[in-house]
């Protein structure tokens, strides 16, 4: 079973479904975050491997110590859409529809980030 892990910075606030931003601002943020995910995922993936047919993706969000407010996991997942597209761009899967998503909130840290783990889903 194939598995890869990599880290991305937290998605920009403008990528939240609750953000009310100018379309141009959001478009630039989507493009930048998608590119960052493609580069990070591509560095963790052996390009000689065949793309996965189906995969489980776990996103562990780690926020700063002082930010102890509650987070809406649905919004966190939605803010990662550009990253999922970037992972597909890296050739790990043919299409980001192949992912089964899971969102977790990890322990606080000095450097906020998202830890992404992708595992091949094998038929039972």
C-alpha positions as CSV (number, residue, x, y, z in Angstrom):
1,X,0.0,0.0,0.0
2,X,1.4,3.4,-1.0
3,X,1.4,6.3,1.5
4,X,2.8,9.7,1.3
5,X,3.0,12.7,3.7
6,X,3.8,16.3,3.3
7,X,3.1,19.6,5.0
8,X,1.4,22.8,3.6
9,X,0.9,26.2,5.3
10,X,-2.6,26.8,6.4
11,X,-4.9,27.8,3.5
12,X,-5.3,31.6,3.2
13,X,-8.4,32.9,4.9
14,X,-9.8,34.1,1.6
15,X,-10.3,30.4,0.6
16,X,-12.8,29.8,3.4
17,X,-16.3,29.4,2.1
18,X,-17.3,32.2,4.6
19,X,-14.9,34.7,3.2
20,X,-16.3,37.7,1.4
21,X,-13.4,38.7,-0.9
22,X,-13.0,40.2,-4.4
23,X,-13.0,37.4,-7.0
24,X,-9.5,38.5,-8.2
25,X,-8.1,38.2,-4.7
26,X,-9.6,34.8,-4.3
27,X,-8.4,33.7,-7.7
28,X,-4.8,34.6,-7.0
29,X,-5.0,32.8,-3.6
30,X,-6.5,29.6,-5.2
31,X,-3.8,29.6,-7.9
32,X,-0.9,30.1,-5.4
33,X,-2.2,27.4,-2.9
34,X,-2.9,24.9,-5.7
35,X,0.7,25.4,-7.0
36,X,2.1,25.0,-3.5
37,X,0.2,21.7,-3.1
38,X,1.3,20.5,-6.5
39,X,5.0,21.2,-5.7
40,X,4.8,19.7,-2.2
41,X,2.9,16.6,-3.3
42,X,5.1,16.1,-6.3
43,X,8.2,16.2,-4.1
44,X,6.8,13.5,-1.9
45,X,5.6,11.3,-4.8
46,X,7.7,9.0,-7.0
47,X,6.7,10.2,-10.5
48,X,7.4,6.7,-11.9
49,X,4.5,5.3,-9.9
50,X,1.1,4.8,-11.5
51,X,-1.6,7.3,-10.2
52,X,-3.8,5.9,-7.5
53,X,-7.3,4.8,-8.4
54,X,-8.7,5.7,-5.0
55,X,-7.1,7.3,-2.0
56,X,-7.8,8.3,1.6
57,X,-6.6,11.8,2.4
58,X,-6.3,13.0,6.0
59,X,-5.7,16.7,6.7
60,X,-4.5,17.5,10.2
61,X,-4.8,21.2,10.9
62,X,-2.4,22.5,13.5
63,X,-3.1,26.1,14.7
64,X,-1.1,28.4,17.0
65,X,-1.2,27.9,20.8
66,X,-3.1,31.1,21.4
67,X,-5.8,30.3,18.8
68,X,-8.0,28.0,20.9
69,X,-11.3,28.8,19.3
70,X,-13.6,26.2,17.9
71,X,-13.2,25.4,14.2
72,X,-15.9,24.2,11.7
73,X,-14.4,21.1,10.1
74,X,-16.7,21.5,7.0
75,X,-15.2,24.9,6.4
76,X,-11.7,23.6,6.9
77,X,-12.3,20.9,4.3
78,X,-13.8,23.3,1.8
79,X,-10.8,25.6,2.2
80,X,-8.6,22.8,1.0
81,X,-10.2,22.4,-2.4
82,X,-7.3,24.2,-4.2
83,X,-4.9,21.9,-2.4
84,X,-6.8,18.8,-3.5
85,X,-6.7,20.0,-7.1
86,X,-3.0,20.6,-6.8
87,X,-2.4,17.1,-5.5
88,X,-4.3,15.8,-8.6
89,X,-2.2,18.1,-10.8
90,X,0.9,16.4,-9.3
91,X,-0.3,13.1,-10.8
92,X,-1.0,11.2,-7.6
93,X,-4.6,10.5,-8.7
94,X,-6.3,11.1,-12.1
95,X,-9.0,13.2,-10.5
96,X,-9.5,14.7,-7.1
97,X,-12.9,12.9,-7.0
98,X,-10.8,9.8,-6.1
99,X,-10.3,11.1,-2.6
100,X,-12.1,10.1,0.6
101,X,-11.5,13.1,2.9
102,X,-11.0,13.3,6.6
103,X,-10.3,16.4,8.6
104,X,-8.7,16.5,12.1
105,X,-7.5,19.2,14.4
106,X,-4.1,18.4,15.9
107,X,-2.2,19.7,18.8
108,X,-1.3,23.4,18.8
109,X,2.1,24.4,17.5
110,X,4.3,27.5,17.0
111,X,4.2,27.0,13.3
112,X,0.6,26.6,12.0
113,X,0.3,24.2,9.1
114,X,-1.7,21.3,7.6
115,X,-0.2,17.8,7.6
116,X,-1.5,15.8,4.7
117,X,-1.4,12.0,4.5
118,X,-2.5,10.2,1.4
119,X,-3.0,6.5,1.5
120,X,-3.9,4.1,-1.3
121,X,-7.4,2.7,-0.7
122,X,-7.4,-1.0,-1.4
123,X,-10.6,-3.0,-2.2
124,X,-11.8,-5.1,0.8
